[in-house]
Amino acid sequence: MSLAWFPSIRSTNLLPGIRDSGDEIDVSKRRIRRITASSQPLPVPFNLLLFFCKLTFPSLSMSDQSSSAGASSSNCTTEDADALRRNRILSTKLYFDVPPSKAPIIYSTSYDISFLGIEKLHPFDSSKWGRICGFLIENGVLEKTRIVEPLEATKDDLLVVHSKSYLDSLKSSLNVSIITEVPPVALFPNCLVQNKVLYPFRKQVGGTILAAKLAKERGSAINVGGGFHHCSADRGGGFCAYADISLCIHYAFVRLNISRVMIIDLDAHQGNGHEKDFSRDRRVYILDMYNPYIYPLDYEARKYIDQSVEVPSGTATEEYLIKLDEALEVAGNAFDPELVIYNAGTDILDGDPLGRLKISPHGVTIRDEKVFKFARDKNIPLVMLTSGGYMKSSARVIADSITNLSNKSLITMGGT
């Protein structure tokens, strides 16, 4: 039944026998505020309304007694939620054993998005992931048969971080079009949007989660995708529909038995999604090096960054790398992580229309090398995610950087 026809009811105007407490009932917005009753009996219409509300919203507090009972059970509710999250993590199929013959490179052809050509309306190269692997094979550092294919993250997997209401919101093509910043997506049936847009994202989420397990076993692992750092538990945006970084960390806490994670976010854009998700979690240290004058301009999330390094528009390679050296030294002294999540966006490249920085392709290679050396020197497993990058040249730059990492034995590509 639609609730839109219920008015917002002010106590003194419409309800005799109710003292004006300044409260109101607004059923149309599914919000009920407690009202204070006098000794006079409630009128029949209001009694009926209360009965209807109790049936429709059984969890809402309608009296001081039920309110206090709800408060006393809040700890139990939190414990139940934690237990459910843990059970979901322990029962996932996303963590599976990877044969030693495989390289620590995770990718699926399902990552690449092809949706009747409308994917080209967004500046992001939605075929970047496949092109990266193609270049790695061309460079002779990777064999196709050694690529690890991840599983798709299921609803239960996603509920470890995301709320049911948020996941339900993705059943609206309009909402997905806003998150992906491609308005025509709103015109398509949601079953098509799920298959052509959200399924590739869910596969990449599976890749990010698996990468932590593989990194713990091999020292480092690369998900040739992921890095959806604008998505938080209850809000997507910036072409990020699922919070793969937050999910990866929560899975690692339970399955890898670790308690300290460092996020090194070097995408040109601020990683406001994971910053909100871990705003009160001291187990996670966030180093975010970003252009403060571009999207998302999330000043609330900036308060949750442990180490904020601003690189304004026009910052060139030399200055950028100096700032990175300084930042890594500070981070290494401030926090002792058991896992590093490296969000390696290439939208820092000179010419990128959204990042607005001026870092050379060689500068990206040196940047990645510095982060991998930082983790290796401290014997910390590292997960690399490719994240943003809005030029066709990004795929080649990433492949060349991974090739350099392999040549310098910072990641082992061969199998046995």
Rosetta blueprint (number, residue, H / E / L):
1 M L
2 S L
3 L L
4 A L
5 W L
6 F L
7 P L
8 S E
9 I E
10 R E
11 S H
12 T H
13 N H
14 L H
15 L L
16 P L
17 G L
18 I E
19 R L
20 D L
21 S L
22 G L
23 D L
24 E E
25 I E
26 D E
27 V H
28 S H
29 K H
30 R L
31 R E
32 I E
33 R L
34 R L
35 I L
36 T L
37 A E
38 S L
39 S L
40 Q L
41 P L
42 L L
43 P L
44 V H
45 P H
46 F H
47 N H
48 L H
49 L H
50 L H
51 F H
52 F H
53 C H
54 K H
55 L H
56 T H
57 F L
58 P L
59 S L
60 L L
61 S L
62 M L
63 S L
64 D H
65 Q H
66 S H
67 S H
68 S H
69 A H
70 G H
71 A H
72 S H
73 S L
74 S H
75 N H
76 C H
77 T H
78 T H
79 E H
80 D H
81 A H
82 D H
83 A H
84 L H
85 R H
86 R H
87 N H
88 R H
89 I H
90 L H
91 S H
92 T L
93 K L
94 L L
95 Y L
96 F L
97 D L
98 V L
99 P L
100 P L
101 S L
102 K L
103 A L
104 P L
105 I E
106 I E
107 Y L
108 S L
109 T H
110 S H
111 Y H
112 D L
113 I L
114 S L
115 F L
116 L L
117 G L
118 I H
119 E H
120 K H
121 L H
122 H L
123 P L
124 F L
125 D L
126 S L
127 S L
128 K H
129 W H
130 G H
131 R H
132 I H
133 C H
134 G H
135 F H
136 L H
137 I H
138 E H
139 N L
140 G L
141 V L
142 L L
143 E L
144 K H
145 T H
146 R H
147 I L
148 V E
149 E L
150 P L
151 L L
152 E L
153 A L
154 T L
155 K H
156 D H
157 D H
158 L H
159 L L
160 V L
161 V L
162 H L
163 S L
164 K H
165 S H
166 Y H
167 L H
168 D H
169 S H
170 L L
171 K L
172 S L
173 S H
174 L H
175 N H
176 V H
177 S H
178 I H
179 I H
180 T H
181 E L
182 V L
183 P H
184 P H
185 V H
186 A H
187 L H
188 F L
189 P L
190 N H
191 C H
192 L H
193 V H
194 Q H
195 N H
196 K H
197 V H
198 L H
199 Y H
200 P H
201 F H
202 R H
203 K H
204 Q H
205 V H
206 G H
207 G H
208 T H
209 I H
210 L H
211 A H
212 A H
213 K H
214 L H
215 A H
216 K H
217 E H
218 R H
219 G L
220 S E
221 A E
222 I E
223 N E
224 V L
225 G L
226 G L
227 G L
228 F L
229 H L
230 H L
231 C L
232 S E
233 A L
234 D L
235 R E
236 G L
237 G E
238 G L
239 F L
240 C E
241 A L
242 Y L
243 A L
244 D H
245 I H
246 S H
247 L H
248 C H
249 I H
250 H H
251 Y H
252 A H
253 F H
254 V H
255 R H
256 L L
257 N L
258 I L
259 S L
260 R L
261 V E
262 M E
263 I E
264 I E
265 D E
266 L L
267 D L
268 A L
269 H L
270 Q L
271 G L
272 N H
273 G H
274 H H
275 E H
276 K H
277 D H
278 F L
279 S L
280 R L
281 D L
282 R L
283 R L
284 V E
285 Y E
286 I E
287 L E
288 D E
289 M E
290 Y E
291 N L
292 P L
293 Y L
294 I L
295 Y L
296 P L
297 L L
298 D L
299 Y H
300 E H
301 A H
302 R H
303 K L
304 Y L
305 I L
306 D L
307 Q E
308 S E
309 V E
310 E E
311 V L
312 P L
313 S L
314 G L
315 T L
316 A E
317 T H
318 E H
319 E H
320 Y H
321 L H
322 I H
323 K H
324 L H
325 D H
326 E H
327 A H
328 L H
329 E H
330 V H
331 A H
332 G H
333 N H
334 A H
335 F L
336 D L
337 P L
338 E L
339 L E
340 V E
341 I E
342 Y E
343 N E
344 A L
345 G L
346 T L
347 D L
348 I L
349 L E
350 D L
351 G L
352 D L
353 P L
354 L L
355 G L
356 R L
357 L L
358 K E
359 I E
360 S L
361 P H
362 H H
363 G H
364 V H
365 T H
366 I H
367 R H
368 D H
369 E H
370 K H
371 V H
372 F H
373 K H
374 F H
375 A H
376 R H
377 D H
378 K L
379 N L
380 I L
381 P L
382 L E
383 V E
384 M E
385 L E
386 T L
387 S L
388 G L
389 G L
390 Y L
391 M L
392 K L
393 S L
394 S H
395 A H
396 R H
397 V H
398 I H
399 A H
400 D H
401 S H
402 I H
403 T H
404 N H
405 L H
406 S H
407 N H
408 K L
409 S L
410 L L
411 I L
412 T L
413 M L
414 G L
415 G L
416 T L
